């Protein structure tokens, strides 16, 4: 591992257009549960499967149950950025990292100071009335009871991409563009199992594809450097 850390450190020092593409594993060290690991949300027991609860159809059909789950499992507003978030923000300030592409909805990259962040799956920090479009912050949702309603009577929907919903095309295209232009792509904390997000790696054509994840991924064989472990602990050594 020490040899791999040294190589990653050398590559980062030599690069001037790093892009980071991350998933739930980036935030687990901040206390936010992931989905697909053995102790993740998808392996816990609920009245409905989490994949069903987090679908557009379920949200419309049973918003009360949706928000009960959402407040309990998705709103982790006390979480703080960890070493991975902080290192990426530092690289951006130094002009080395050009963008972050994230599947996370927690806003921790911005909390650490990162500016150019493509949030593929939206953010819990933004909530909008489905009737009038009024904005509400995450604390408003957390403090509400039952189904949160706007003053106009409309239901307030979190700006997160649910199952059955498409990704924002401008965000997706922006992510494609920065990945295609990167001289180094670091993929961290993601199982690379969720599409179309996982397919973004295909747009990278360079020779410094780095994968950092606790477990193996389907793309380990394609990567130029693979490190298995907690991403915060690894990034803290750079």
N, C-alpha and C positions, 0 to 999 in steps of 0.2 A: 504493500500500500504506500509506503514512504516514497518509492520510486515513482509511482503514479501521481502522488501529490506533487512531487517536484516537477514532473513533466507538465501537469496541469498549470502549475504556477508559472513555468517558463512560457507556455503557450499564452496564458493570460497577459503576461508582461509584454509579449511580442505583438499581441493583437490590438487593433484599434477600432474594430467593428464587431464586438461581441454581441450576440443576441442570446437571451436566456428564455427557454420555454419550459414552464413548470406546471406541476399539478398539485394535488392535495398533500403529497408528502412534504412539500415545502413548508406547510403550516402545521403539521402534526407536532413539531417541536415547540410550537406556540400554544399547544393545548387544544387545537381544533381537530376533531376526529376526521379520519379519511373515510372512504366508502368501501373499497374493495379488499383491504387487508383482512386477515383472519379476525381481528377485533374491530373492524370497521362497521359503519352504520348498516351496510347491507347484510351483515351477519348477525344483527340483533333482531329481536322478536317484537313485532308490532301487530296491531289488528289487521293492517294491510302491508304488503311489501313496500319498502321505501321507494322503489322504482315506480310503483303505482301512485303513491302519495305525491311524488314530485312530478307528476304528469299534468299537462294542460287540461286534459279531460277531468281528472280528479279534482283539480283546483276549482273548476267551474261547477262540478257536481256536488262536491263536499268541501266547501271552503273552510268550514269550521274545523274539521279534522286536519286539513292541510295546515292551517295556521297553528294548531296545537303542536303538530310535529315540527313545523318550521321554527317556532319560538324555542322549542326545547333542544333542537339539534342543529339548526342552521345559523342562529343568531348568537355568535360567540363574541360579543362586543367588548369583553374585557381582555381579549387576547392581545399580546404585544408582539412586534416583529422580533424574529430570532436572528441568529448570526448569518443565515443565508440571505434574508431580506436586507440586512445591514451591509453585507459585503457587496451585493448587487447595486445598492444605492451608492456606495462608495465608488464603485467602478464607473457608474454613470457620471458622478461628479468629476471624476478624473478624465472623462472623455473617452473611456475605453469601451464601455457598454452603451450600445445605441438604443436598445429597446428590450422590454420584457413582454413576453406573450404568456398569459396565464389562464389556466382553467379554473382558478380559484375565484371565489366571490366575496372574500373577506376584507379586501382593501388594505392588507398588511404591507404590500409593496409600497403603496403611496404613503402609508404611515411611517415607513422607514425613510422616506425621502425620494423615492423613485418618481420620475415625472412622466416618462413615456412608457405607458403600460397599456397593452391591448388586452382587455378583459373579455375573453371569448364567451364566457358564460354569465356575464353581467356582474352585478354587485348588490349585496344586501344593504349597502349604504344608500341606495337610491330606490325610492318607492313612489309610485304614481297612481293617482286616481284614474280608474278605467273610464270614468264618465267625463270629467272635466280636465284631466291632465295635471292637476295640482301636485306639487312635489311634497314628499314627506321623508324625513330622515329615519334611520333605523331605530333610534330610541322611541320614536312615535309608535312604531309597530310593536316594539318590546313592551311598552307601557299599556298598549291597548288590550282589550279583552275580547275573546271571540273573534269574529270577522271584523277587521278594522274598516271603518267607513269614513269617507271624506265628509266635510260639512255639507256638500251637495247631495249626499246620499249614496254616491258611488263606492264600490269596493276598491280598496287600495291594494295594488298588486306590486310585489317586489320586482325589481328590475333584474331578475335572474331567469336564465333560459331553462325552461322546464322541458321534460321529455315531450316529444311531439311538436316542439317549437323549433324554428330554424335559428341559426346564428345570425347576428347582425352582419350584413354583408360588407359594410364599410370597415368594421372591425376585423372581419376575416381577411379582407383584401389587404388591409394594412399589415396584418401579421404575415401574410404571404410575402409581401414586398420586402419587409425587413429581414425575414429569414433567408430569402433568395439572395440578398445583398450581403449577408454576414460573412466575415472571414473566419468566424468561429461560432459554432452553435453548441450551447450547453443545454442539455435536456435533463431536468432534475425533478425528482419526486412525483413521477407519473408512471403508471403502468403501461401507458400507450395503448390502452384498450378502448378508449372512447373516440369514436369517429363522428364528424370529420376532423376533430382537433388533432388526433394522432397522425393523420395524414399530412399535416403541415411539415413534418420532418422531411418528407420527400422533396420539398422545394429547396432544401439546402444542397448545394453542389460542391461545397468546399471539402477540405481534407482534415478538418479538425472538428469532427462530431464527437462530443463528449456526453456520455450517459452516466448520471449519478442517481442511483436509486437503491432502496433497501433490498429489493428483490430483482431477479432477472426480468428483462422485458423482451418482447418479440424482436426488438431491434439491436440487441446486444451484439449480435454477429456482424452488424453493419458498421458499428461505431469504431472510431479510431482510438478511443480511450474509454474504458468502462471502470467505474468505481462503485462498489457495493457498500452501502452504509448509510448513516443518517446524514442528510445533505447539510444541515446546519453545522454538524461536527466537522465535516469535510471542508466546507467553505471557510470555517473559522481558521483553518490552517494555511489559507492562501494569503 
